[in-house]
Amino acid sequence: MLRKILSIAGKPGLYKLISQGKNMLIVESLLDGRRMPSHNQDKVVSLGEIAIYTEEDEKPLREVLALIKEHENGACVSFDIKNCDEASLRDYMESVLPIYDKDRVRVSDMRKLFTWYNLLISTGNDDFSAPEEEKTEQE
């Protein structure tokens, strides 16, 4: 599911991939449902390709989102992300993922992670399980 959810640099929120054209993608905003083109020069990243640094290795974003969902019992994050101080964000991140790399994961990354999580939960895009291709390869 996260492979079709995109982050576009310079544009707020997250976008769902609707269609692909020759030199562009057609995306739909999860914030307001508007559809728009995303061209080749836009920096587009699939949430399925993002990982969080840990002390051992990297943890896929879907696994971190699943940990947050479990921690919050399927609800949105219970604090104000924009007005929360740095220490509170770090404490919350440590309660969710104790082995995150404290030197490489910045506070701005945490804010973005929690904002994305809230947006995904509020729009019903809360299936953070492994993609089908990965499941069949592991079996």
Secondary structure, 3 states (H helix, E strand, C coil): CHHHEEEECCCCCCEEEEEECCCEEEEEECCCCCEEEEECCCCEEEHHHCEEEECCCEEEHHHHHHHHHHHCCCCCCCCCCCCCCHHHHHHHHHHHCCCECCCCCCHHHHHHHHHHHHHHHHCCCCCCCCCHHHHHHHC
